[in-house]
């Protein structure tokens, strides 16, 4: 089958059930976790590079890295909470 035909059938089914767009929105909200994971990976990679170049600053770099990862992790958690609220509302 053609991809567009399959997509059309899925969207038609979701729209007919009444709650279909709600589940699509929840699925999109969960994707914020993927972006947060990519950002955290970048932060960790660059922090390791910085520690390799300046070992004497490793403590400061590690602290800054952990704070940055905690802040970016909240983005993924907010997306998950929003998705849960959308599905169960």
N, C-alpha and C positions, 0 to 999 in steps of 0.2 A: 504494500500500500504506500501511497504517497504520504510524506511526512505531514503536509498541510491537511490532508484528509483526516489523518489520525488526530492531529491537533484540533481540528474543527469538531470532530466527534467528542473529544474529551471536554472541550469548552462548552459544547451544547449540553452535554450531560450535567456538567457542573452548574450551568445556568438554570437548567430545568429543576434541579433539586432545591434551589432557593438559597442554599448555604455555600454554593460553589465558590463565589468570589471571596467569601470570608476565608475559606481554606487557602485560596491562592494568595491572599494578603498575608496570612500567617506564614505560609511557605517563604514568601519574599522577606518577611521580617526576620526569619531564622538565618537568612543568608548574611546578615551582619556579622555572624560568628565567623564566617569564612574570611571576611575582610579583617576582622580583629586578629585572627590567627596569622594571616600573611603579614600584618603590621608587626606583631610580636616577634615573628621570625626575623624580620628585617632589623628590628631593634637589637635582638640578641646577636645577630651576625655582626652588626657594626660595633656593638660593645666589645665583642671578642677581638675584633680587629684593633679597636682603640687600646684595649689592654695589652695586646701584643706589641703595639708601638710604644706605649708608655706604661710599663709595668708598675711604676711608682704611683700611678693614679688609679690602680685597679679598684681600690675600695670605693672611691668616689664614683667611678664609672659604673660599678656594680650597683651601688645605691640608686643612682639616676636611672639605670636600666630597669630595675625592679619597680620603681615608681612609675615609669613610663609604661611598663607592661601592665601594671595594675590599672592604670587609667584606661588603656586600650581594651582591657578585658571587660571593663564595665560596659563598653559598647556592645559586645556580644551578649552580655547578660541582659541588657535593656532590650535587645532584639528578641531574646527568648521570652522575657516577661511579656512583651507586647504580643508576641505570637500566642502565648497561653491566654492572655486576656481576650484576644480576638476570637479564638476558638471557643472558649467557654462563656462568651457573653451572649 
